[in-house]
Amino acid sequence: MTRKRVAVLISGRGSNMTALIEAAKDKNFPAEIVLVVSNRPDAGGLTSARNAGIATGVVDHALYGKDRAAFEGTLQHLLKEYRIDIVCLAGFMRLLTAPFVRQWDGRMLNIHPALLPAFKGLDTHRRALEAGVTEHGATVHFVVPDMDSGPIIAQAAVPVLAGDSEADLAARVLAVEHRIYPQALRLVAEGRVRIEGGRCMIDGATTETDAAPIPPDSDR
Ligand code: GRF
């Protein structure tokens, strides 16, 4: 088995990045994390990545002003240098342009802390509480030019409980993020995910539930 070479793009603490690194320590995992890139030099996740012995890079967006093409050009150069097959966005807080995203069509994943298509964008936990939903969760999807809109690879739901604070709900969601991101990367790295008509079809899956796996111990 040739393991896919993965870069994880972060902007902050990198707990999802760490979940991917941990999963990929298993030699049978079909992908290896070979590079972590941050757009912020002070991202805490960079230290965790270095401690895990993974190559890190910083492409500081602040140095590029409004020139997104130049920022993305540097990023793309780095990804090429490391012969990256799959890019995982994990709390990466920069919008990427359509030309950049198209270069990674079907090979760039993102994790979003909500059950897409509900609550695209920021502050998902606060908005979920304000909306009074009884279920919230997380989604791993392919990245397309429209934000938080690509084909869904995996989702998991958690209950919203009476008296939840934003932090309570965020912690409950984060726990399932850490579980579904490695699951989704595994499926993609194994070549089991096909995109048909804007939806993901998982080879070997026989039901809708298989196609968007919900962990057995989730509360859904
Ligand atoms: C996660 O909630 C992720 O879903 C969102 O940003 C947060 C990043 O957290 N996109 P971490 O840096 O992975 O800890």
Boltz pocket constraint, residues with backbone or C-beta under 6 A from the ligand:
constraints:
  - pocket:
      binder: B
      contacts: [[A, 10], [A, 12], [A, 13], [A, 14], [A, 15], [A, 16], [A, 17], [A, 45], [A, 90], [A, 91], [A, 92], [A, 111], [A, 112], [A, 113], [A, 174], [A, 177]]
      max_distance: 6.0
